[in-house]
């Protein structure tokens, strides 16, 4: 499947899309159940408590199942993360939906596609039936886009690189649960991804502070 290049532009796109949706969580790039996604999530009080107690995420399936079977406190613990949803940006709607399908049990799902793909009648039907959300990405301020909006708000926002994002169809907020150990595995993997994301941001901030500014 075609994938929009993974770089700072992609991260900026995802950040602006999450803001358009009102998702306050931290964005993390993660592989979940064999699918590559961007997920917005937040640490819960339980997650913060685990960090303070130096209880790291358990992301290995066998280790997790052993911990759930032998550690009652761990098994009964609340989720370490609160998930806002997952985003996938592709050049085709089929490519965008492919990695999102399995996320239905964990949170909202958003497909970010070009305007021509966002207008696909097939995608619109799938969005209604399966609960996907759809965002149209206008990479440049083309005439059709500029004629249908007058700035921020009303389902539009900047994409961070000169273009626009348009909310075409909001995602369903379907209830999720923790019915199986796989749900817990996904929580642990997102927990780990958030920690890595926070460490990366902190390291980048520290590096920028320690780098002396050039003088003429």
N, C-alpha and C positions, 0 to 999 in steps of 0.2 A: 504494500500500500504506500502511497505517497505521503510523506510527512513534512510539514513545514520545518525548516532547519532549526536545530536546537542550539540557540545562542542567546545573547542578551536581548535581542529583538523579540524572540519568542517569549522570554520571561516577562518582558514589558507588556507584550500582548496579553498574556495570561493575567497579569496584575490588573490591567485596565478592565479586562472582561470580568474579573472577580469583583472589582469595584462597581461596575455597572449592575451586577447582580445583588450588591449589598452584602457580599460575603466578607466578613471581617477577619477570617482566619489567615494564617501564614500559608503561603504557597510553597509546595514542595513537589519536586519531580520524583516519581517513584514507579517501580515495576510491581504491579499487584496481580497475582494469579496469572502471570504470563503476559500481562498487558501493560504498556507504557502510558502513564497518565500524569497530568498535573492535578494535584489535590489541594484544596483549601481546607485547613483544619486548625483547631486551637487546642492547646494543652488544657486539660481540666484540672480541678483541684487534686484529683487522684494522680494525675500525671505529674503535677508539681511535687506532690508528696513523695512520689517514687524517685524523682530526681534528687530531692533533699536526702532521701535515704539511700542514694546511690544504687537504686534498683533499676538496672538498665532494661531496655526493650528486649523481649524474647522473640526473635524473628525466625528461628529455626523451627520448622514444623514438629519434628520429633521432640526437641527440647520443650517446646510449648505444651505439647500433649502430656509430657511427663510432669511438668510443673502444675498443670491443671488437675492432674490425677492425684498428686502427692501433697500439694500446698493448698490447703483449704482457704487461707486468707487471700492468696493470689487468685484462686478460682472465683472467689466471691467479690473481688475488688471491682470498683466501678471502672468504666472505660477511661483510659489515660488521655484520650483525645475526643473532641467533639468535631464531627465532620460536617463541613458546609456542603461540599460537593466535589465533583471531578470535572475536568475540562479536557477536551481533545480538539486540536486544530489540524485540519487536513484540507487538501485541495478538492476533495470529493466528499459528498455526504456519506457514501458507503465507508470510505476510509475513516471518517470521523466517528461513525457509530461503532465500528468494529471493536475498539478497545473499551468502549463504554458499556457494552452489553452486560458484562458480569458485575458491574458496579451497582446494579439496581438494588441489591440487598443492603447497600451501605450508605447511600446518600443521593442527592440530586446529580443529574448528569447533563452536561452542556456540550453541544457540538458547535464548533466555530468553523464556518465554511465561507467561501466566496459568495457574493450576492446571488449569482446565477444558480448556485447549488442550494442556497437557502430558500429560493422560490420553487424548488422542485415539489410538485404535488405529492409525490411518493414520500418525500421526507416530511412534509406537513402532516400526512396521514399517520406516519410512524410516530411523529412527535405527540400527536393526540392519543394514540392507542398505547404506546409504550412509555410515555412520560418523559421523553427527552426534551430538553430545552434547545433552542437554536439561536445562535448569534451570527449575523451576516457581517463579514469583515470586508470593508471597503479600504483596500490598501492606500489608495490615493483619493483626495477629495474630488471625485468625478462629478460631472454635472447632475446625473440622476440623484446622487446622494445629497448634494448641496441644495437641490430643489425640494427635498422632502423633510428637511429639518433646518432649524435656525440656531443650532448650537447645542451646548450640553443639556442634558435632561431629556425627558420625553422618550426614554428608551434609546438614547444615543450617547456616546462618549468618545473621546479621542482614543486612539490605539497606542499612543506613545511614540509613533514614528511618522506622523503626518497624515495618517488615515483615520477612519472612523469605524466604530463598532455599533451595530444596531441590534437591539433585542427584538427578534422576530417572534419567538415563542418561549414563554417562561417554562422552567422545568416543573414537573409535579413534585410536590413535597410528600412523597409516599412514606408511610411509617416504616422504619427499619427496626431490627431487633438483634439479639445476640443469641440466636437459637443454636448455633454450632460453634465448634472450636475454630472453624474457618473465619467466622466473624471476628473472633478474638485475634486470630493471626493477622488479619487485615489491620485491625486497630494497632497491634504491636508494630507492624511494618510502617504504618503512617507515623506512629510515635517516633520511630527511629529516623524517618525521613525529616520530620520537623526538627529534631535535634541537630541533624547534619546541616539543614538549611540555616538554623540559627547560628551554628558555629561558623558557617561560611560568611554570613552577614557580619558577624562580630570580627572575624579575621580581616575581612575587607575594610571595615571601619577602622580597625586598629592600624592597618597598613597605611591608610590614607592620612591618619593623624600623625604617624611617625615619619612620613615622607616629607622632607623639607621642601618648601616652595622655592622655585628658582627665582633668582634676582638678576636684574640687568646690571 
